[in-house]
Every structure is written in structure tokens, then in C-alpha cells.
Amino acid sequence: MRPSLNEIRKRTIVMVLAVIAALTALVVRVGYWQIVRGDELTKKAKAQQQGSSIITASRGNIYDRNGKVLAESASVNTLICNPEDVKADGDATVIASKLAPVLNMDTDKIVSLVTKNARYQVIKKRLTTEEADAVKKLLDPNVDKVVAKAMSGVYFEDDSKRYYPFNVAPHILGFTGYDNNGIQGIELTFDDALMGRNGSIETNQNANGTTLSQKQAEYLNNASKGDDVVLTIDETIQHFLEKHLEEAVKENKLKEGAAGIVMNPKTGEVLAMSTKPDFDLNSPYDLDQFRKYSLDFGYKTEVEDDEEEEGETPKPTSDPNELTDEEVATVRNKMWRNKAVSDTYEPGSTFKIITAAAALEEHAVNLDSAFYCPGFKVVADRKIGCANKNGHGAQTFVEGVRNSCNPVFMELGLRLGNEKFMEYFTAFGLTEKTDVELIGEASSIYYHNKMSEVDIATSSFGQGFQITPIQLITAVSAVINGGERMKPQIVKEIRNSNGVIKTYEPEVVSRVISEETSKTMREILESVVALPTSTGKNAYVKGCRIGGKTGTSEKGNREEGKRIASFIGFAPANDPQVVCLIMLDEPQVDNKYGGTIAAPLAGEVIEDVLNYLGIEKQYTESEMPDVKVEVPDVRGVGENDARTAVADKNLYVKVVGDGETVVDQLPKPGVMLNENSTVILYTEKQEKTDMVSVPNLDGMSVNDAKYTLELRGLNFEIVGAGHSEMGGAYAVNQSIAAGESVQPATVIGVEFRQVTSD
């Protein structure tokens, strides 16, 4: 029976609806794949069809203020592989056996890398030139076709490695990690600017993930080099500071190292900053450089009772050559720590600069105010001593500063009172971080509640609170620069190939004291160094007009005898261009006073910096500048004429031989000598010059050292800072070690100190 027209219509409607439903479902499904999962599927398809390798962006350079490159990136090769290519055309066993000796890697490790279930695998990053050349030979079919075929799937990829040409300022610059990311210092602080943007090369692949034989690049996304950072640091001044601090670590056996900062007090620009011992920027994980000068690697020590009494060096509880992972981590953290910004300490008598400036500004004292020091001062229920146990007796305010007299400063603190003392403590920036452009700056430790009289008394001479070196040098700069507190800065600008992106200008935070008070403080602090009876006398350098203040503070448990010796100085005193802070942490020598071991170091650094900057010396009427003369060439000249030529240079003459003509001379022509030094003229040929043994001058006075050298036929020269020619000076160093053999008339430089306290 044939279906009726209504049935046909119903069936047609059902079929149409079914088709519409199917089409709707298909459209929805296609829409889902295209819209909802479109990006995901596109990426998967692209991943199947194309392989991608990274072009590592070159980090921006870091420059010193004069354009010297302190950090730069160089192109290197990274060895990669496509395990799918290795499976299809290569031989994992051969690859591993050939690469292992070349790359100094384990064979099994290489096998695991080249057989992974992946299409991209790094075998080794940043090959050396020798490693890259060796691998290129393995990949070259002209060298060995069989090996080259077996190496299929192994490729080179461009990479970037960080280099530090001068290897200075490690705690400022920091270093980069495995992926070229900043780890410490400026490299970390300005990582976003320095990093740049990586590029990529995408190559065709078949469905199995193996690279097509053409290996043509379908897409090239160029890498963008990072921005350059220009620092306020001067590489030459940084070198001066590091050299002197390194010597100080050795000479004073500093258990916890040293820190130093050189700054322009007018702008707040940091010209140099160093912590010693430090590390090799090009091998930042290597402990050798740090351990070479470190007395304490950071792990526990044991000391026998009899050894402690005899002052012997503690013995480590573990083998220093076989440190545990925990000990290695401890040492590295200590090695990378920037003491200048990350360590707080009691500044001791260097803080008296702040107390004196505040007292003058508040008219709590004048230059002629009278004080009396019996060797102590009773405050509330406590008897607080002076460094001079016998007392300074009657003295004026200025004399109290020169003598670094604790009772004088306790009285100043008490005159200021709690509110004013904390007002100036805050105004000088000692309650907040300086925000210098380095990560890891520590916060100061100070009184948050009302200070008692004893608190004020001890704080007035720099004890009972802790600040960082960068805070102290910033505060002292405000005292001497005319009264303005500057924000310390270590970055001048950020720039790229198109020019300067950002400039960091000197920033005045606030005015703290008047220009008049600042001028008075400069004059007082200059006398602390210039006068041979003052505590800062060992920082004195003829013509440099150095002002400053010594400091020796206690550390930790007062009974343990741990000390920090320091000195902060500036020059020229009438127009300060540089200020220098030196901090020596836990010296293991008999004299731990900052005036004895830190002051001369600061004086030498300041002299080097002033000479480098071309700042002319200013000699007073009482100062006689050292006059050096060049030794003339009198070889081949008659004896009488030779004597005259040498004498005309204000040099003494000693003749050896009975001849009539000079055949040789010592020192040789062109050597610079101080006037009144001796030149030896030989009138007969010497088959062998008799060498002279250098005497031990340690502890001798200037006259005794000079006389002892002259007896040996050697020339004498005073070197280093300090009032060497005044009574009480004693030799502490000599340029050529005792016992060494030298030619007659050799110049022996001798460094002198005077005993002082803070």
C-alpha cells in the first residue's frame, strides 16, 4: 500500500529536521574546533610541522662612568639535538661515544639526552671555542662521512655568554645565571632592562617530527639586544679601592673582611664600592679567590684552650678542601654579600661627626665651649669611660673633637636631648634605607621608643645602634657638602642604540644643616687629620688637605673583644670632591684602632683618587713637598764632570773604582729619586756587583730606618699616609721584604704609623 501524502510529508519533515540537526551539530563541532580550541590546535599542528630553536638575546652592556665596558655578552655555541632526527637517521651510541670526551660529559648522560621523547633537547650550553671546533669536525662529512652520518640530529644553536673584562666590582655588578638572567647586583636590579628579547628560527618537519632535508628557515624572529646601563663607578678609582682593601685584609688578618666606599659628596654619586675578600666575576661559584684571603669560611671552628691562650688560628671542624653542600652554600652567601650595603654595624667614633654637627646647628655648643675629661662620665647610674683612661683634662669643644673624647660627646648628646637627637638622626637618613640601586640593602637598628639618658650618651659616640656603611657615608657627605643630604646613586643612565632612555640626576633629599655649620665642621675635621697630636694623624698626606674622623667600635658580646676599625675622610677639606669610608671587620692584630689601621688606608686611597682626578695639591707654609729628581746619565763621562752633573741634581755621589771615566752607575739613568739620595758611580768595570741584603726595619723610627739603610748603601723613601716625620712614628711596612738581595742604591720605601686611639 502506497503511503499517503500526509505520511510522506511527515517523513520529509523528519528527514529535514534530522539533516538540520546533523548540520547544526557539525557547525557547532566545527565552531568548537575553530573558535574554542583553534589556537590550541594551530599550535599543535605547527609543532608537528615545524621545529623551533631559540636565538638568545644578547644582554645589554654595563659601562663605568667613562665608557669602559665592565660587563658584556659574547656569542657562543650551544649544542642541541632533535631526538626524533637521531632516531630516524643518527646513532645515539656513536653520538655519545664521540661527544663524551670532547664535552667532558658522561656517556650515559648523553645517551639519555639524545634518546628522550622530545623534539628539542639541549646537550650542553655555551661550549668553549675548543669544544665547538671539535664538535664541528665530528659533524663535517669531509672529515669522516660515517661519523657525520651517525651524528645526524645534532645541531648548533646561537647563545650568549656574559664576560667581565676588568673583573672588578663584583658586588656591584653581580653576575648572571644559566639562562642569562641576573643573579646579583646591577645584573639583578636592572635585569628587565638588560635582558633583551629572545628570537627564534623555525624549520620544517614531517609528521614524525624529523627535520626536512632542506632545513630551510621558514620564519626568522630576530632577537633584540638589551639596554645598556651606565654606572657612576669609575673603574680606575674602583681599582685603587680594591687594591688597598685587599692589602688590608692580609696585613690586618681581617676575620670578617673589609668594606669601602668612595663617593662624590656633592652629588651622591658612588665612584667606587668594594667588599673584600670577593670573588671572580667570570667564575662566581668558585670559592678559591675568596678562601685565599678569608680566615673564616663560615663553618664552625674548634679552639683548644692552650691554642686560644697562645693566639693560634682556630682549626676548622671539617676539611676546608672538602666542604659539605651546606658549608659551600654558607661560604658562597658570605662571599657574595655586599658588606657596604647589606651589613649593619655600630659606627663608633665616626658618628661623632653627626653629633658635633647637630650640636653646632642647634647652638648647644660653640668652638670655645669648655669641657673637662677625667677619663669617664657618670650618666644616671652608669660610669661610661673614655678611650683615654687617664682623661684629656680641660679642653675646648674643638679639642674634644680632635681627641675623640667620649665625655665631650656624651655631654653634647645630653644637651641636645631625646627629641632633638632623634630629629637629627632621622634627618641624616639613618632611620631609613638610602634606596641605592642595589638589592639587599639592610635597614638600620635604632631606638624606636624614647631614649634614656644612658641611651643618648652611648649613641652620641656611635654605640647602641647599627647603621650601614652606605647610610654613614651619605650622612657625613651632608655634613661636609654644604648641608644637603643627597640620595646616593650608582647608575647614571640607561641607553640603547637610539640614545639615552633614562637619566638619573643627583637628587637632594633635604637640607639638614646650614652652610655655615658645614664649613665649620670641615675646618674642625681637617684639624683632626692635619695636627700631629690629633687622632686622625695617620690619614695625613702632604698637600691633600684631608679631613676626617676615626672610629673603633665593639661588636657582638663586649667581652669577646671583637672590634670594627674604621675611618671616614674627605678632601680637599676646603672644597670636598671625594669622601672615603673604610671599614675593617674583626682585625686579628694587636692594634685594632681605626686611627692606626684604617686611617692610613683611607689617606692612601684619597691621595690616589685626587692624583687621578688631577686635583692639584695645596701645600701649607709648614709643608715641604717631596722633591723628586731624575738620575742623569753620566756613563762615559769623566769622573769630575759626572760628580758635578749628579750633584747639580741635589744628589749625593759615591765613587767606586780608581778609573777616570764612569763606566756604569746605580741607580740607572731615568730613575726618580728624592733629593739627597745617593748615586753610585763605577769608574772600573765590575765583574760582579755585590748584592745587598735588605734589613728588617719593622718598628724603627724614621731616623733609625734612614740610617740603617744608608749603612747598607741603600736609598730611603717615606711612603704612605701619616705624620711620618713627627716623633713617635714607627715603621710598619717596607717596599722590599727584609732579607731580599738587591743592587746597591736601590730605593726602599718605608711606611710609618703613629700609635693612636679613637
KOLZABA-250385 format. One record per atom (N, C-alpha, C): x, y, z. Coordinates in steps of 0.1 Angstrom, whole numbers, plus 5000, padded with zeros to 4 digits. Each point is the difference from the previous one (the first is absolute). Example, Ala and Ser with C-alpha at 12.3 -4.5 7.8 and 13.67 -1.06 7.14 Angstrom:
REM KOLZABA-250385
513249435078499150125000500950125000499650114993500950115000499250115008
//
This chain:
REM KOLZABA-250385
500949885000499150125000500950125000499750094991500850124999499750095011501150075005499850105012499250124995499250055009499250114997500950134999499350104995500850134999500450055013499149985010500450055014501249935006500049874997501249925006501350054993499850024987501250054992500550135006499150085003500350145005500749985014499449915008500649985013501449954999500249904991501449944999501050104995499450084991500950114994500450105011499150045008500350095011501049945010499849875003500949935009501450004994500149974987501349994993500750145000499150104997500650144999500550045014499249975010500450035014501349935004500049874996501249925003501350064993499850044987501150064993500450135006499050085004500350135006500749985014499649905007500649975013501449964998500249914990501449954997500950124996499450094991500850114995500350095012499050025008500250095012501149955009499949865002501149945009501350014993500049994987501350014993500650145001499150104998500450145001500550035014499249955010500550035014501349935003500249884994501249935002501250074994499750044987501150074993500350135007498950075004500250125008500949985012499749895007500749975012501549984997500349934989501449974997500650134995499350084992500650124995500150125010499050015008499950125008500649975014499449905006500449975014501449945001500349904991501349935001500850044988499750114993500750034988501550035003500350085009501450045003500849885005499349915008500749885005500449914989499049984991500249904989501050064990500050134998500950064991501449995005500250015013501349995006500549854999499149915002500349864999500449964985499350054991500349984986501350064996500250125005501350074997501249925007499749955012501049925007500449884992499049934993500249884992500850044988499750114994500550044987501350085000500250065012501250095001500749975013501450014999500850005012500550145003500250045012500450135004501350005008500950084997501250025008500150145004500650025012500050145006501350074996499850134997501150094998500150095013501049975008500150075013500450144998499250095006500350144999501350035008500750094995501250055006499750105011500449985012499750105011500750134997499450105005500750134998501350015008500850094996501350025007499950085012500949995009500150095012501350074999499950145001501250084998500350085013501350035001500350105011499750144995500250105008499750144997500750054988501249944997500850054989499949914987499049915000499849924988500849875000500749965010500649875000499049895002500149904992499149895001500349915012499150005010500249915012499449874998498949994992499349874998499550004985500249894993499649994986499649864997499349984990499649864995500749974987500449884999500749954988499249884994500049984987499349894994500849875002499349905004500649875002499049894994500549884999499249894995499449925011498749964998499449905009499749884991500349885005499749884992498749945004499249984989498649955002499849884991498949935002499649894991498549994999499649934989498649964999500049855001499649955011500049855002499349924990498950064993499349944989501049984988500850104998500949994989501149905003500450005013501049905004499549864997498749975004499449874999499949964985499650104992499849984986501349974992501050095002501150004991501449985007500050025013501350005008500249885008501050005008500449895009500350055014499149985009500250065014501349955006500349874998501249955006501350064995500050024987501250074994500150145004498850075000500050145005500650025014499549915009500550015013501449975002500549904993501449965001501050104994499550084990500850104994500050135008498850045005499950125007500550005014499949895007500449995014501450055003501049954993501450065003500150144996499350044989500150144995499450105010498849965005499350095009500249985015500849905003500349965014498749975007499249914993498749965006500049855001499149955008499849865001499249944988500549894995499449944988498649965002499649945011498649965003499150125000500650125006499250125001499650054986501049994990499850054987498949914993500249875002499049904994498650045005499850025013498750035005499450134994500950104997499650124994499549994986500849934992499749994985498949894997499649935010498949904998498750035007499950135005498850045007498850004991498849995006498850024992499750144998500850074991499950144998500550044986499750124996500550044987501150115002500250045012501150105002500649975014501349995000500749975012501450065000500350075011501450065001500949895005501249994994501049915004501050075009500550124996500950085009499950144995499950095010499950144997501450065000500150104991501250095000501349925000500249944988501349934998501250094999501149955005501250084998500450004985500950084996500450004986500649874996500849945009500649874997499049894999498950005008499049905000499250024987499650124996499350034988500749954988501350034999500849964989500149854998500149935012500149855000498749944995498850065004498749954996499850024985500450124995499850034986500849904991501149955005500749904992499249875000499449975011499249885000498850014991499450124998498950024991500350014986501350024997500550024986500249884992499249974990500149884992501349994992500650124998501350004993501249945009499750005013501049945010499749855001498849965003499649865001498549994997499749944989498649994995499249915010500649895004499349915009499650065013501050075006499750075013499050114998500250084989499050114998498649954998499949884993498649954998499449955013500949945009499549965013499650115009500650124997499850125008498750074996499349954990498750064996499150035011499450125000499150045011500750095010501350024999500850085009500250134993499750125007500250134993500650105010500450114995500450115008498950115000500050075012499050115001500850125006499750114995500750125005499650035014500950045008499850035015500850125003499950045013500750125004500649975014501250055002500749985013500550135005499950025013500450135007501550005003500650114997501450015003500250145008501050005009500350125008501550034997500350084990501450034996500950045011499650095009500950055010500049925013498949925001499849915012500250095013499350115000500050095012498550025005499950055012498750035005499049885000500449885004499049894999498750025008500150065012498850025008499150114994500550094992499250094993499449944987500849954992499549954987499149875002500449915009499349885001500349914989499249904997500349914989498749944995500149924989498849944994500049855002498849944999499849865002500149924987499649875001500149914989499250054988498950075002499150044989500250154997501250065004500350144998499250095008499349965010499350085009500950065011499750125004500850065011499849935013501249985007499949935013500350105012501050094998500450095011500250144994500250105009500450134996499250074989500650084992499450074989499449914990500649884998499449904991498649965004499850005013498749965005499150125001500550115006499150125001499550054987500850004990499650054987499849884989499649895005499949884992499050024988498950075003498950024990500650084989500850105003500550094989501249934993500849935007501249934994499649884992498949935003499749874995499950004985499250094994499750004986498949904997499849974987498949914996500649894991499849875004500549894992499349994986500749954990499449984987499949854998499649964987499949854998500149984985500449874996500049964987499149874999499050004991499149894999500349934987500249865000500349924989498949904997499949964987499049904997500349865005498949935004500149865004498949924994500349864999498949924996499149965011499049914998499149965010500649935012501249934997500749935011500850095008500150134997500950095007501450014996500449934989501350014995500250124991501250055000500250134993500149964985499450084991500149984986501450034995500349934989501450004996500450144996499150094995500450134996500450095012499449975012500350085012499950154998499150044990499950144998499250075011500450125003499350085010498750064994498949965005498850064996499750135006500350015013499850135008501250045008500450124999501150055008499550125008500049985013499750115010501250055006500550114996501350055005499950035015501249975007500150045014500350155001499550065011500350145003500950015012501250074998501050025010499450085011500449975013499550075011500650145001499550085009500450145001501450005008500750114998501350015007499850085013500849975010499950075013501450075002500050135003501250085002500050035015501149965007500150025014500750135004499950045012500850115005501449965004500249875001501349945004501150044990501250035005501250034992500949885001500249924990500849885001501450025006500650114997501450035005499950025016499050085004499850025014499649875007499249924994499649875005501349915002500950014990501249925001500950055012500150135002500750055012499449955013498750015001499449955012500249855003499849924989500149865002501449965004501050064993501449975003500350035015499750115005500350045014499249915010498749974997499349915009500549865000500549954989500549874999501349995009500850104999501250015008499650005015499050085003499650015014499549875006499349924992499549875004501249915004501050004992501249925003500850055012500350135000500850065010499450005014498750015001499350015013499249875003500249904992499449875002498550025004499350064991498650035003499149884999499549965011499249885001498750014992499450125000498750024993500250094988501250034995500250074988499950155002499950074989500150154999499050054990499650135003499150064990500450154999499850054988500450144997499150064990499850135001499250084991500750134997500150044987500450134996498950074993499650125005498850074994500450154998499350054990500050154998499050065010500450075010499150055011499050104994500350074989499150104995498949954992500249884994498949954991499449875006500749935009499649875005500449894990500850034990500449894991501049915006499849875000501049915005501049974989501350045003501149984991500649875001499949945012500649865002499349945012499949875000499449935011500649865000500549955011500749875000499849935013499949874999500149915012501149904997500849985010501149904999500049915012500349874998500349934987498850004991500249984987498949994991500149874991499550014988500049884992500350044985500249904992500350024986498750014992499750114994498850034993499849894989501149964993499949914989499849865005500249975013499849875006499450025014498750055000499550055013499749895010500049874996499749895009501349945006501150054995501349955004500450065013500349925010500350065014501550035002500949974990501450015002500550145004499550104992500450145002499650055014498849965004499550055013500849935011500249874999500649925010501550045002500650054989501450035001500350105011499150105002500250105010499149995012499149915000499049995011500649915012499950065012500449925011498849915006498850044996498949935005499049974988499949874996499249974988498649995003499650025013498650005003499549875007500949905002499649895007500650005014499549925009500450015014501449965002500650055010501449975003500149955015501149935002500349955013501350065004500250055013501250055005500449935013501249945000500449945012500450125010499849975013500350105010501450064999501049904999501450054999500350084988499349964988500150084988499550145001498850015007499350125001500950105008500749945011500950095008501250054992500449914991501250044992499750084988498650024997499650094989500149934986500049865000500149934988498750014992500149984987498850004992499149885003498750025001499149885003500149904989499749875003500049904991498649974995499849984987498649974996499649865004498749995003499449875004499949904988500150064988499949914988501250044991500349924990501150024991499650124991500850115000499750114991500049974986500749894996500149964986498849914996499249955010498949914997498850055008499550124996498850055007498749934996499149995009498749954997499250104992498949954994499250094992499550115008499649985012499550105009501150115003501349955002501150095002500350084988499949944988500350074987499050114999498749975003498950104998500350125010500449965012500350115010501150094995501149944995501250074996499650094988499249954991499650084988499150125004499149975009499250125005500850105006501049965007500950105007500950074989500549924991500850054989499350104991498749984998499350094991499350125008500250005013499350115008500750134999499350104996500650144999499950075014501149995007500050065014499750155000500350074989499850145000498550045001499149914995498650045001499249895008500549885002499249905006500449975014501150065005500449975014499850135008499449985012499950115010501149995010500450115006501049995010499950135009500650005012500150125008501150084994499750134996501150084993501050055009499849995013501050055010500250154998501350045002500350155000499950074987499849934989499750074987498750075001499149955008498750065002500150135007501150035007500150125007499950134991500349974987499850114990498550055000499149905001498650035000499650085013500549945011499650075013500650145001501250024995500650135001499350104991499649954988499350094990498650045006499349915006498750035006500150105011501049985009500250095011500450144996500850014990500350134994498850074994499349924992498850064994499050055010499849925011499050045010500650105010501250044998500750105009500149945014500149875001500249945013501550015005500850044990501550015003500550114990501250065004500750084991501549955000500850064991501349954998500850015013499850095008500850025013499349955012498949934999499449945012500949915007500050025013501049935009499449875005500949905001499649865005501249955008499649905009501149945007499849855000501149924997499949864999500949935010499549945010500849935010500349854996499549974987500149864996498749925000498950075004498749945000499050105002498749964999498950095004498949915006499550055011498949935007498650054994499349914994498750034995499049915007499050065006499049935008500849915010499849874999500749915010501249934994500550054988501149934993501250094999501149945001501350074998500549954986500050104991500449964986501450064997500949924995501450044999500350074987501250065000500550064988501149904995500350014987501149924994501350035007500250135005501250035007499649995015500549895006499649965014500550115010501150074996500550105010499350134998499250014990499250134998500850104992499350094993500650104992500150135008499450015011500150125008499150114994500450135003499250114995500350014985498950034992500150014986498850084994500250054989498950074993499249904992498950044994499249914992500849954988500850094993500849964989501049905004500750035011501049905005499349875003498850005005499349885003499849914988499750074989499849934987501349944995501150085001501349954996500449885008499750015013500449895009499049885000498950024993498949905000499649965014499850105008499749985014498549975003499849885005498649955002499250095010500650045011499350095009499550134994500850064991499550124993498849974992500049884992498849974992498849955008500349945011498849965008499350135005500850105004499450135004499250064989500650004988499350064988498649934998500149865001498749934998499050035010500450025013499150035010499450144999500950094995499550144997498950004989500249924990499049994989498749945006500149905008498849945005499449894991499149935005499449894992499450044987499150105000499350044988500950054989500950095004500950064990501049904995500449915009501049904995499349914989498849965003499349914990499650084988499750135002499750084988501150014990501350015005501150014991500449864995499849905009500349864996499149974987498850045001499049984989500450094988500350125003500250104989501249954991501049945007501249964993499849864992498749955001499749894992500349865007500250005013500549885006498949915006498850044997498849925004499449934988500550024988499549944988501049964990499749914991501049964990500250124991501249994994500450114991499449984986499549884997499549964987501050014989501349985003501049994989499649884992500350014987499549904990500649865001500049955012500649865002499049925009499749884996499149925008500849955012499349995011500649945013500450105010499650134998500350105010499349975013500850015011499549975013499450135006499149975010499450115008500850025012500150135005500750035012499349955012500749985011499449965013500250115010498950065005500150125008498950005010500050115008499050015011498650054994499049925002498750044995499250075012500349975012499450065011500850125006499550075010500850115005501349945006501150084997501349965005500350055014500649915008500450045013501350084999500450065012501250085000501249924996500049875005501149914996500049974985498849984995499949974985500550124992499750125004500550124993501550015001500549985012501450015003500849904991499649885000500849904992499850024985498850044996499750034986500850124995500350095008500750124996501449974995500649895005501349964994499949874992498849974995499949904989499849865005499549985012499749865004498649995005499549885000498649975004499050004989500450034988499249984988500849964988499449964989500849954989499550064987500950044991499650054987500949934990499850034987500849944990501150104995501049954994501150104995499450104990499149954992499450104990499250115007499349965011499350115007501050105006501149955006500950095007500750094990500549954989500750094991499050104993498749964999499050104995499850115010499949965013499850105011501250095001501249955000501250085001500250094988499649964988500050084988499150135002498949985007499150115003500750105009500849955009500750095010501050094992500749944990501150074994499750074987498949974994499750054986499350135000499850065012499250125001498749985007499749885004498849975009498949934993500249964988498949934993500249854999498949935004500049855000499749964985500949934994499849954986499649855000499249974991499749854998501249944993500649895006501149944993499549934987500950014990499649944987501249934995499749884993501049924994499849984985498950064995499749994986499850144994500650034989499950134993498950004990500049904992498950004989499849864995498949984993499749884992499950054985500649934991499950044986500049884991499650024988500149904989500650064988499849934989500750044987499450144995498850035005499350124996500450125009500749985011500350115009499749975014499950105008499849995015498549985002499649905008498649975003499650065013500950005010499750055013501350055006500050125006501150065007499750015015501049975008499950015014500850135005499350105004500650125004500350005015501050085005500250015014498750065007499749945011498750035006500250055015499650125003500150055013498849955008500249935011498949955008499550115009500950075007499650115009501250075004499850125006501150075006500049975015501249965005500149955014500650115009501150064996500750105007500350124991500350115006500350124992501449994994500250094990501350004993501150055010499650095009501050055010500449885009499149925005500449895009500849904992499749984987500749914992501550044998500250134998501350064998500849985013499450035011500749985013500449865003499149914996500349855002501249964991500050054988501249974991501350045006500050125006501250055006500449925012499149975008500349925012500549864996499449944991500349864996501450004992500350114994501350014994501150005010499850075011500950015011500249865007499049924999500149865006501049924993500250034987501149934992501350085000499950134998501250084997500950015012499450005012500950025012500649875005501350005002500649875004499749955014499250095008499549955013498649955000499450004988498649964999499849864996498849945002499849864999500149954985499750104991500049964985501350024993501150025008501350034994500649904990499649875001500549904991499450014986499050084999499450024986500650124993500950075006500650124995500849974987499850084990500950004988500350144996501350034998500450144997499250054988499450125002499450074989498649954996499549905006498749944996498950075008500350065011499050075009498849915003500349895006499149895004499350045013498749995001499350005013499449875003499749975012499349875003499949975014499649885003499849955014500249855001500749965010500349865003498849945007500049865000499049935008500449865003499849965012500249865004498849965009499249904995498849975007500149855005499249975010500049865005498949934992500249875000499149914991499649885008498749975000499449885007500250025015500349885006500250005014501250085004499850105009501150105003501249935006499849885006501149935007500949934990499549984988500849924990501150084994500050135001501150094995500050014985498849984993499950014986499950154996500750054990500050144997499850024985499450124997500050054986500850135000501050014992500850124999499650074987499850135001499550074989500650154999499850064989500450144998499250054988499550125002499350074989500850134998500450024987500850124997499550074987500450124998499650084988501150104996500050044988501050094995499550064987500650124996500750095009499050065010500550035012499150045011499250134997500750094993499350134997499049994989500049894992499149984989499949854997499349925008500149854999499549954986500949924994499749944987499749855002500649945011499949865002499849985016499349895003499949965014500249855000500749955009500449865000499849945014499349885000499749935012500749875000500849965010500649875001499649935012499649884999499549925012500849865000500749985011500849885001499449915011499449884997499249925008500849895007500150015013500749915009501549984997500850105001501449984998500649915010500949914996500749915009501450045003500250135003501350065003499950075013501250035006500050065013499350135001500350094990499450135000498850004991498850015006498749994992499450144998500750115004499350134999499950054985498950064997499850054987501050114996500450085010501050104998501449954996500249875003501349944997500049924987499049924998500049914989499050044988499050085003499050044990500450144994500450095009500350144996501050014989501249935001501050014989499549944987499249905001499449934988499150104993499250075007499150104994500850124994501150045007500950114995500649964987500449874999500749964987499049994989498849955003498950004989499750144995499850095010499750144996501150064992501249985004501250054992500049954986499849874998499949944987498950064992498850025006498950054992500250154996500550085009500350144997501050014989501149925000501050014990499349964986499249895001499449954987499050114995499350075008499050104996500750134996501350015002500850124996499750115010499649985012499850115010501350045006500450124998501350055004500150005015501249965005500250005014500250155005499650025013500150135006500949995012501250054999501049995011499950125009500049975013500150125009501450055002500250115007501350055001500949915008499549925009500849915008500349874992499349974989500349884993501050024989500949914999501050004989499749884991499550024988499749894991501349924997499849874999501149914996500550044986501350024998500550034987500749884995499649964988500749884994500750054988501249954997500850034989500449884992500250024987500449894991501549985000500449875002501449975000500650024986501050094999500650034986500849884995500249994987500949904994501450064999500949955009501450045000500949894995499649904995500849894995500950064988501349975000500850054990500650145003499550065011500450135003501250005011500950094999501150015009499550015015500849955009499549995014499650145005500850104998499750135006498850064994499949994987498750054993498849925005500249875002498949925004499550045014501050025009499750055014499250134999500450094992499350134999498649984995499849924990498749974994499049945010500549915008499249945010499750095011501050085005499950095011499050114996500050044987499150114996498549965001499849875002498649955002499749985015500950065008499849985015500049865004500949924994500249865004501449985005500249915009501349975005500749904990501450005000500749924991500949915008500149874996501049915006500749934988501350025000500849944989500749875004499949904991500649875002501049984989501349985003501049984990501050114999501149974993501150094998500150064986499049974992500150054986499750154999500150054988499750154998498750024993499349904995498850014993498949915006498850055000498949915006499649904989500149875004499649894991498649955003499650025012498649965004499550085012498849995003499450075011498849935005499750035013498849955007499550115009498750034999499049944991500250044986499449934991500150024985499450144997500450064988499550124996498550004999499350115003498650014999499249975012500649935010499349975012499850135008498850015006499650115008500449985015500850095005500449995014499650135008499949985013499850125008501350085001500050135001501250075002500849955012501350014999500949965011500149845000499549934990500349864999501449984994500449885000501449974995500049934987501050044991500249944987501449945001500249874996501349945000500650004986501250064999500750004987501149905000500149924990501049904998501050044989501350025004501050044991500849894995499749885004500749884995498949894998500249924990499049904997499949905011498849975005499849905010499649874994500849905003499749864995498749955006499850045013498849965007499650105010498850065000499650095009499649935013500650055011499749945013498550045004499249905002498650035004499950035015498950075003499850055014498849935006500149955012498849945007499250115006498750014998499150105005499849975015500350105009499849985014498550015004499749955012498750005005499850135008499150094995499850135005498850015010499349895002498850005008500250065013499150105003500050075013501050115002500950024990501050115001499450134998500650105006499750144997500450044986499650124996500450054987501550014999500650065010501550025000500749875000499649915008500749875001499849924987498950004994499849934988500950064989500050134999500950074990501449975002500550005013501449985003500349854997499149915003500349864998500149974985499250064992500149984985501350064994500350125005501250074995501349925003500049935011501149925004500249884990498949954994500049894991500250054985500150144999500150054986498750004992498950015008498750004994499350145002499150044991499350125000498749995008499650105007498850005009499050094994498749965001498950084996498849975009499450115005498749995008498949984990499149905003498949984991498749995009498950014994498749985007499650135008498949995007499450115007500550015014499750115007500450025014501050105002500150065012501050095004501349935003500649954990501249915002501250075006500150134997501250065004499950065015498949985006499850055014500549895009500350045012500449915011499049895002500549885003499049895003499749914988500450044988499649924989500949884999499549894997500749874999499749934987501049934995499949934987499049885001499149994990499149885000500149924988500550064989500149934987501250054993500649924991501150044991499749944987500450074989499749974986500749874996501149975006500749874997500349935013499649875000500049935013501449985005500149995013501349985007500649874995501350004998500749884996500149984985499350084992500149994985501350074996500649954989501350054995499650104989500650125001499850104990501350074996500050074989501250084996500250125009501250045002500350125007499250124995499750095009499350134996498549974997499549885002498649974998499250095010498850054995499250085009499149905007500050025014499149925008498950105006498849984996498950085005499649955014499850085010499649965013498850085004499049925006498850065004500050015016499550115005500150025014498650035006499849975013498850025007500350075013499050065006500150045014498949945008500349975013499049945008498950105003498849964999498950095002498849925006499150075005498749945005498950084994498749955001498950074995499150065011
//
